[in-house]
């Protein structure tokens, strides 16, 4: 929800070489490092997932916010016009028109014509997360001390 997703970021350029600008398009924290590198005329490594916010973002892809430390899948997919929230813990899906008044906008019915696009994005996101988890757990942890600590914390069985 907005109270958790809307995080202002204010950056002061100590070199005063960057023109003032505001990004109003929904974006993700993953874009901060590429933006800073872009401002400093550095190239982001290929391993970075984010994009620089230095240019105007004209992107159809939503910003995705997720609660990774909860026991179930919780995520929000946000565009300028819509917000799709899925919460496996509460077993609910909410869909909003962000142009309307209200804390999140006006809630739309779950059979709204635009919701299928967001369901597809959710499915793709879940598949990607599952693939990352499988790849991470497939790696052998050779340091027994690290393995013991991760087991005690509940990350390994």
Secondary structure by P-SEA (a helix, b strand, c coil): cccccbbbbbbbcccccccbbbbcccccccaaaaaaaaaacccccccccccccccccccccccccccccccbbbbbbbcccbbbbbbccccbbbbbcccccccccccccccccaaaaaaaaaaaaaaaaaaaaaaaaacccccaaaaaaaaaacccc
